[in-house]
Amino acid sequence: MSFILRRISTTKTGKQIIRDAALPGDMITLGRDAGNTIHVADLAVNPHHATISSADGRTVRVAAQEGLGFDLNGRTETVANIDSGAGGELRFGGHRLTIAREDEKIILLVERIDELSQSSKDVDEAKAFSLQGVMLGKRMGAWVFGVLMLLAFLIGPIWAWYSYKNVNERPDGYHADSAWLSGPLSSAHASLKNDCQSCHVEPFVAVTDKACVNCHTGEHKAMSMAHANAPTAMLLAARHPPGAGERILKGFADTFNKPQGRCVDCHTEHEGAGPMPATPQKFCADCHDGMSARLKTAGHPTALADAADFGTSHPEFRPLVRPGPGGKLVRTTLAKGIVDYNGLKFPHDVHLQATGGVARMAASFRGRYDFGKKLECENCHRVEADGVRVKPVEMERDCAMCHSLAFETVGGVTRTLRHGEPDQVVADLTAYYRSAPPARPLQLGGMQRRRPGAYAEGQVYNIYFNEVAVRPSRAQDAVRAVFSKGGACYDCHTIFAPQAGNGWRVAAVDQTPRYLQKGWFDHDAHKETACADCHTAAPASKASTDLLVPGLRQCRDCHVGEGGARVVKVETATESPCAMCHEYHSDGGKPWMPPRQRKKNTVAITNKRLDASQGVSMITGTGGRGLYEVTWRTPSLHAARQGG
Amino acid sequence: MASLFQRRRSKATQVERVRERRHEGFLRYAGFRWAKISGGLCLLIIVSYALIDVTPRHNGGSWYGYTLGTIGALLILWLTALGYRKRKMTSDHWSLKAWTSAHVYLGLSLIVVGTWHTGFQLGWNVHTLAWALMMLVILSGLYGVIVYATLPQALSNNREQMTQMQMLEAIRAFDRQLHTAAQPLTPEDTAPVLAALDEDPFAGGIVARLSGRYPNCATSAALRALTLSRSSDAGAREKVVGLLKQKEAALARLRQHLKIRGLLEIWLYVHVPLTFALIAALSAHIISVFFYW
């Protein structure tokens, strides 16, 4: 029985050289030890690993020696009988033993099939030494991340839009397009934050005015009485010529279909939670600065003057005045010599003098009315309950303290002429003279004999009977006297003498309640300032036709432009954006301003302009007694009615 | 800007030669030309942002915001194109070094372009996501620039004139010697040696790669086992222990090499995928603006 050990070696050129060697003996030993018949230099093989024998020269018996087995057809065995004719493959550590039969001989082929060590394996240098082997590929990561981003932030939101395309109001809950919300909505629109489609109706179409007026139904018309009637072309032409930046913006807008002149151009959203911010001056000045020339060029001539900044560029006020007696009210630019006929005669200078008859009379009433040593503006002019405007002067309330219409006292009750009713005055006076005959002198009574001569002129008979005889014509005289120069009515009113078919008539009195129709002036906000600080012409005014409305110059003593711009020296500057006096929506109401800003300005004046408030506090007292508080003067007219 | 690069060819070649001699890297390329350009750009943006008064306030939707956004988006696309450029050989004097230098400095200027584009209005939305991804990409790139400037020295010191394959070959040689030397050992002693031979020098996850720590190293284990073992012939065992020590040192050098290379490469695994995530988020950002115009 012979075993043949076959060795195959490969030359460098790849040629295989086969060497066969006959092995002595019937029992072949296999192991790592050098004493074995087949010496396998493999650490995974035991020194004496197995024996190989054959009893019949055909079947090969392989038996493991030292506990460690071998692999046969994938299973670990310790003993195996192999038909050499069929052949077999056994595995010892990293070596393979192939059994075959050739020419009645058993061929044993031993080959190393595993690498000697792990490091001996071939490696791809570029891959093994870099991170490629241990990291997910960059390309893979790029795809995964990119697709995730597109799914979550592009497809998802578009899907959210698509699924509520024709739905009026979205249900609550998460909508993928909320990831597109570029900033918090203002507090008024906060409830819409999940419903992008309430404003962004169509994709790739800029928010339209239609989306706004769907909800803002009422306000839209009232939005701007001054601007709503202007055609859009005119509004667009009014805007200032675009700078480089605006041209860029316009380029973007034109290129990407974003029409201009929409509500949202000014009412920007997604600017952060909170209330609408105060309107900045630029909002107005963008158009009104140099607007008249632009509009003229564009074919929309306007009567509006240019305005850019209150401190430096603002037209003079144009108050509403009556240029002639009984004439129509017109807006006229404030200038020296402007007259306003209200039908009254009232010299302010006489009434405001520190000395003279008026001051002395006022002083004499100090206990009874809230007068000082002389008359002050507040003694006659009273403000409305909201403090904004001054009430029209009322005779009974504001003049009658001094200008009494009393003519008789009957049993402690004073009778006064009826103000505002000339016919009644005539009737009252006539009746007075008729109903009260002259008192009969005592001498005319009794039965005693009278001496002649009592009828002589200057004697009692003559006086009495003369009185009785002329009584009715004395009434005529009294009436004429009242309505003529030096009479009670004539002093203050323009009187028309009786004409055919008419009695005495008094010219109508029209006091303008609001001179500045376009701007808003709040007297209450200026209550720390003395009246004459602004109404500078009042103390020297000799006629009531003098227009005493302060001009721009007086305002600019304190008020400067939004950015502090000014043309005159200002001690305590109050930054005044347009919206302080003008209301864009022009509904006649008070301009809106954030509460904090309003307060700040008042405090500034109170704190700093002490000299201004001093004059007022001298009259009204300090602290709680504000200038316009209703308690500042006894309002009652009882005293006047009692003949005071 | 084109005039900046219009040089005569011969002069360019000469300049290039001087640069080669000085080992001028992409950071100091052309006397920090791109650092100056992008620094100027940043300064221009910061100053003009403060001076220009846009209503109602700065944000991406103002004309200034649109301008910065357009610049930023185009810049991002151009910066991404470096990946294409570096795979393309050209003989142009718009060298890869010039391109890389511009990539680094213009990429850094994107911090200002992108952040100032936001008008500092950030929130939890796709717009801020795009900004955050951009910042991550830039920061990872910044890390890359820093390691490229510092680590190659360490890499070179560690190699000691050896190539990577020579390092591996050294380990293979020790493995062969170990295999031979361990033949006389008893089976108890050969088992740890066998495990050491079976150990893949490139094994270990990303953590092991970057930290350079391999607590389950089979070679170290075999060294410990054989030092304590008394079972085989002392002479043979001592020889094996000596070889194991040498293998351990060679392995440590290779692992240090792998660690430094890992640190040099890891940022690209953030930089590149996040760039594409950024481009996707940027597309969503831009489309969203026009979609809800």
Interface residues (C-beta under 8 A of the other chain):
Chain A: R32 A41 L43 A44 N46 P47 E66 L68 L116 S117 Q118 S119 S120 V123 E125 A128 F129 S130 L131 G133 V134 M135 L136 K138 G141 A142 W143 V144 F145 G146 V147 L148 M149 L150 F153 L154 P157 I158 W161 D177 S178 A179 W180 L181 S182 G183 P184 C196 H200 P203 F204 V205 A206 V207 G245 E246 I248 L249 F252 F256 N257 K258 T268 E271 G272 P277 P280 K282 F283
Chain B: I52 V54 T55 P56 R57 N59 G60 G61 S62 W63 Y64 Y66 T67 Q121 G123 W124 N125 V126 H127 L129 Q164 M165 L168 I171 R172 D175 R176 L178 H179 T180 A182 Q183 L185 P187 T190 V193 L194 L197 D198 E199 D200 P201 F202 G204 G205 I206 R209 H257 L258 R261 G262 E265 I266 L268 Y269 V272 P273 L274 T275 F276 A277 I279 A280 A281 S283 A284 H285 I287 S288 V289 F290 F291 Y292 W293
